[in-house]
Amino acid sequence: MMDARRTFPRDDRVLPFTRGLALFITPFLLVAFVILYLFPTHTGRLWAWQIPATMTSMVLASAYVGGAYFFLLVAGERQWHRVGAGFLAVTTFAGLLGVATVLHWDRFLHHHVSFWLWAGLYFTAPFAVIGAWLANRRYAAPAAPGDVMLSPAERTAVGLVGLLALVQGVLMFLVPSAVIGHWPWPLTPLTCRVVGAVFCLGCAGLGAWRDARWTSIRVMLQVEVLMLVLMLLAAFRARDEMIAGRAFTWPLLVGVPLTLAGSGYLWMSHERRGRVRAPAL
């Protein structure tokens, strides 16, 4: 009997559905970035819920513009392995925000159009994004001879940063009461969970443990740097909201520059190696 199982060509294609989904989501993320980063004191009038601290608004905005940049790259990308890890991270982020919406339903401004856009996005996006990941992964290609690979130490470091971000995010989401009193700026249970969801985007780094190709984390690194730089600028803008002496202050102040420095090292090291090898391919 003929094998009923379908064989998919491992040509690393990005499916048209995935490109279309990326283009559909991007405008929402860009509008959200403009509202939250440029007008963080007006969330009660412009956003789905009033965010008390402008730092929280700008952290969420930084995640949105990072997402917009990611999905724009997805729309023009030809190789799935370059963006695949980001889809799992986005699914986690969107899924957690959907759950947070249900848990804190009374905190949202139900009469705002922005709320219904928020609810519609986070009640559907996790399923659409994970669906795109499942469909595309059938065509994923393995590493080929000549691919630039992370060293074991680099692979471990990238994965550990992703794991730490995920653990921090899960802690903030599941037990906000254990974090709020130690966080560098004021949080509520809802905003703690939202910031935790942003941290969970870092789980994209875990993909380095499964796929050590430089090209598999290259886009994720660009998104990370964009987000972290905007968050540092946000911290300067919202410096009056910062509370000195809290337990998470120094880990964040040290951890963010270290992460940026490590990202810069990886970029300079592996981009150079990629350019050197390119003519031989």
C-alpha positions in Angstrom: 0.0 0.0 0.0 1.1 3.5 -0.7 2.2 5.5 2.4 -0.6 7.9 3.2 1.8 10.2 5.0 2.6 13.3 2.9 6.3 14.3 2.5 7.0 18.0 2.7 10.1 19.4 0.8 12.6 20.7 3.3 13.2 23.9 1.2 12.9 26.3 4.2 10.1 28.2 2.5 8.0 30.9 4.3 4.3 30.2 3.4 2.1 32.9 1.9 -0.3 32.6 4.8 2.6 33.5 7.2 3.6 36.5 5.1 0.0 37.7 5.0 -0.4 37.2 8.7 2.7 39.2 9.3 1.5 42.1 7.1 -1.9 42.0 8.8 -0.5 42.3 12.3 2.1 44.9 11.7 -0.1 48.0 11.4 -1.8 47.3 14.8 1.6 47.0 16.5 2.9 50.3 14.9 -0.2 52.2 16.0 0.1 50.8 19.5 3.7 51.9 19.7 2.9 55.4 18.7 0.2 55.6 21.3 2.1 54.1 24.2 5.6 55.4 23.6 4.8 59.0 22.3 1.7 59.6 24.5 2.2 57.4 27.6 0.3 59.8 29.9 -2.9 59.6 27.7 -3.7 55.8 28.0 -7.0 56.5 29.7 -8.2 58.3 26.6 -6.4 56.4 23.8 -5.7 52.9 25.1 -7.7 49.8 26.1 -7.0 50.4 29.8 -5.4 53.2 31.8 -1.8 52.4 32.6 -0.7 54.2 35.8 3.1 54.3 35.2 4.4 55.7 31.9 7.4 53.3 32.2 5.0 50.4 31.8 3.4 52.0 28.8 6.8 52.5 27.1 8.0 49.0 27.9 4.9 47.6 26.2 5.4 50.0 23.3 9.0 48.8 22.9 7.8 45.2 22.6 5.2 46.3 20.0 7.7 48.1 17.8 10.1 45.1 18.1 7.2 42.9 17.0 6.4 45.2 14.1 10.0 45.1 13.0 10.0 41.3 13.3 6.9 40.8 11.2 8.1 43.2 8.5 11.1 41.0 8.2 9.0 37.9 8.1 6.9 39.4 5.2 10.1 39.6 3.1 11.9 36.6 4.4 12.5 33.5 2.2 14.0 31.1 4.8 11.9 29.9 7.7 14.7 29.0 10.1 15.7 32.7 10.3 12.4 33.7 12.0 10.8 30.5 13.3 11.9 31.0 17.0 10.2 34.3 17.1 6.8 32.8 16.4 6.9 30.7 19.5 7.9 33.8 21.6 5.0 35.8 20.0 2.6 33.0 20.7 3.6 33.0 24.4 3.4 36.8 24.7 0.0 37.1 23.0 -1.4 34.1 24.9 -0.4 35.5 28.2 -2.0 38.9 27.4 -5.2 37.1 26.4 -5.2 35.4 29.8 -4.4 38.7 31.6 -7.4 40.3 29.8 -9.7 37.7 31.2 -8.2 37.8 34.7 -8.5 41.6 34.9 -11.6 42.2 32.8 -12.9 44.9 35.1 -9.8 47.0 34.6 -10.4 47.5 30.9 -12.3 50.4 29.3 -15.0 48.4 27.5 -16.5 51.4 25.8 -13.2 52.1 23.9 -12.7 50.8 20.3 -9.1 50.2 21.4 -10.3 47.7 23.9 -12.2 45.6 21.4 -9.2 45.7 19.0 -7.0 44.6 22.0 -9.4 41.8 22.9 -9.9 40.7 19.3 -6.2 40.6 18.7 -5.2 38.7 21.9 -8.1 36.2 21.7 -7.2 35.2 18.1 -3.5 36.0 17.5 -2.0 33.2 19.6 -3.9 30.6 17.5 -3.1 32.2 14.2 0.6 32.6 15.1 1.1 29.0 16.4 -0.8 27.8 13.4 1.6 29.6 11.1 4.5 28.0 13.1 3.1 24.5 12.8 2.5 24.9 9.1 5.9 26.3 8.3 8.0 24.0 10.4 7.1 21.1 8.1 9.3 22.8 5.5 12.2 23.8 7.8 15.6 22.9 6.5 18.4 21.6 8.7 21.8 23.2 9.0 24.0 22.8 5.9 27.7 22.5 5.5 29.3 26.0 5.6 26.6 27.5 7.8 28.1 29.9 10.5 27.4 28.2 13.9 27.5 29.5 17.4 30.2 28.0 19.6 29.0 25.8 22.5 29.7 28.6 25.0 27.7 31.1 22.9 24.9 28.7 22.4 24.7 28.1 26.1 24.8 31.8 27.0 22.1 32.7 24.5 19.9 29.9 25.8 20.5 30.8 29.4 19.5 34.5 28.8 16.3 33.2 27.2 15.6 30.9 30.0 16.2 33.6 32.7 13.9 36.0 30.8 11.2 33.3 30.6 11.5 32.4 34.3 11.3 36.1 35.3 8.2 36.6 33.0 6.4 33.5 34.4 7.1 34.6 38.0 5.7 38.0 37.3 2.6 36.6 35.6 1.8 33.8 38.1 2.8 35.6 41.4 2.6 39.4 40.8 2.2 40.0 44.5 5.7 38.6 45.1 7.2 41.0 42.5 5.3 44.3 42.8 7.0 45.5 46.0 10.5 44.9 44.7 10.1 46.3 41.1 12.0 49.5 40.2 8.8 51.3 39.2 5.1 51.1 40.4 3.1 48.1 39.1 -0.4 46.8 39.6 -1.3 43.1 39.3 -2.4 43.7 35.7 0.7 45.7 34.7 3.0 43.2 36.4 1.5 40.5 34.3 1.9 42.6 31.2 5.5 43.3 31.9 6.0 39.6 32.6 4.6 38.8 29.2 7.1 41.1 27.7 9.9 39.3 29.5 8.6 36.0 28.1 9.4 37.2 24.6 13.0 36.5 25.6 12.2 32.8 25.3 13.1 33.1 21.6 16.7 32.7 22.8 16.0 29.1 23.9 15.9 28.2 20.2 19.7 28.4 20.1 19.8 25.2 22.1 18.0 23.4 19.3 19.4 25.3 16.3 22.9 26.8 16.7 23.0 28.5 13.3 23.9 32.2 13.5 21.2 32.9 11.0 18.6 31.3 13.3 19.1 34.0 16.0 20.2 36.9 13.8 16.7 38.5 13.5 15.9 37.8 17.1 19.1 39.6 18.1 18.1 42.7 16.1 14.6 42.7 17.7 16.1 42.3 21.1 18.5 45.3 20.7 15.8 47.5 19.3 13.5 46.7 22.3 16.2 47.1 24.9 17.5 50.4 23.6 14.0 51.9 23.6 13.5 50.6 27.1 16.7 52.3 28.3 15.4 55.6 26.7 12.1 55.0 28.4 13.8 54.6 31.8 15.5 58.0 31.2 12.2 59.6 30.3 10.4 58.0 33.3 13.3 58.5 35.8 11.0 60.3 38.2 8.9 57.1 38.5 11.9 55.0 39.6 12.0 53.8 43.2 15.6 53.6 44.6 16.7 50.6 46.6 14.3 48.0 45.3 15.6 44.4 44.8 15.2 44.2 41.0 16.7 47.6 40.3 20.4 46.6 40.1 19.8 43.3 38.3 17.9 45.3 35.6 20.5 48.1 35.5 23.3 45.6 35.1 21.6 43.0 33.1 20.3 45.1 30.2 23.7 46.7 29.3 25.4 43.3 29.6 22.8 41.8 27.3 23.3 44.6 24.8 27.1 44.1 25.0 26.8 40.4 24.5 24.5 41.0 21.5 27.0 43.4 20.0 29.8 40.9 20.4 27.8 38.2 18.7 26.8 40.5 15.9 30.3 41.7 15.1 31.8 38.2 15.4 29.4 36.2 13.3 28.5 38.8 10.7 32.2 39.1 9.9 32.5 35.3 9.6 29.4 35.2 7.4 30.8 37.8 5.0 34.1 35.9 4.8 32.4 32.6 3.9 29.7 34.1 1.6 31.9 34.1 -1.6 32.6 30.4 -1.2 29.0 29.4 -1.1 
